[in-house]
Amino acid sequence: MIVAQKDYNYQYPPYTSYEKGSEKKAKKNAKLKNLVLVAIIASLSLLVLYRYALIYEKSLAIDKLEKQIQYTENINQQLRAEIASMSNPARIEEIAKERLKMQVPEKNQIVYVKVEYVPNMAKNEVSETMKRTDSFFMRLLGVFNR
């Protein structure tokens, strides 16, 4: 009796020595890297959103100020028109006559005032002495101002 040889075909992976702990460590490192990456991306996106929120807030403030400027310019234009209508000489004369009961002065009511004539020579002498004292004092004050 011949014993038949059975052909067992076992396929074993090539033998490599590796530690089981290093595989777990690599998985933990990969998870940590992913977590850090997600945290960085989230913080950057929040930073961008915060910037856009600030920009939007500033643009609203600018729009509000522009509306206020337009409103004040309209009021200013209306007031200028009112001033122009109020400063009309004919209107002023009418108000003076009707409300204040004023009259145009007659010739005998006008009084002329005579101003004395001061010769130019006296003016020049006074002004030169004043200039001398002014320049001395101004120089003295200039030294103290420095």
Salt bridges, closest charged atoms under 4 A:
GLU93 OE2 - LYS97 NZ 3.15
GLU128 OE1 - ARG132 NH2 3.93
